[in-house]
Amino acid sequence: GTCGYSHGGGAHSGSSARGGGRGYGTGAMGNGASASSMQFVLTVMTSDGHWERLRFSPESNFDQQGTAFLNARGLKPAFRAGLVSKMRSMVDTRQAEDSVDIVDLI
């Protein structure tokens, strides 16, 4: 029965750690159980055939991050709305990874 006892101790320490839920969103490096701590990766195929990775989390400012992604790669701002809506839909469906052709974002 010693195995069962040690399991009980583990569960107890876990529940007490969960009790301190005041700093919500600060523990992004936590156990990944909540959607807010998830990391998403959208791989975008640019017009010249390169694959570019955009990493984001649900707390990200999607507009800001989408704009920065496009600027950094010299892509047109016209793609931003489609890019942002794609990011939002990934978070809504909890799809951690997806890929898209840049021309489909117009």
Secondary structure, 3 states (H helix, E strand, C coil): CHHHHHHHHHHHHHHHHHHCCCCCCCCCCCCCCCHHHCCEEEEEECCCCCEEEEEECCCCCHHHHHHHHHHHCCCCHHHHHHHHHHHHHHHHCCCCEEEEEHHHHC
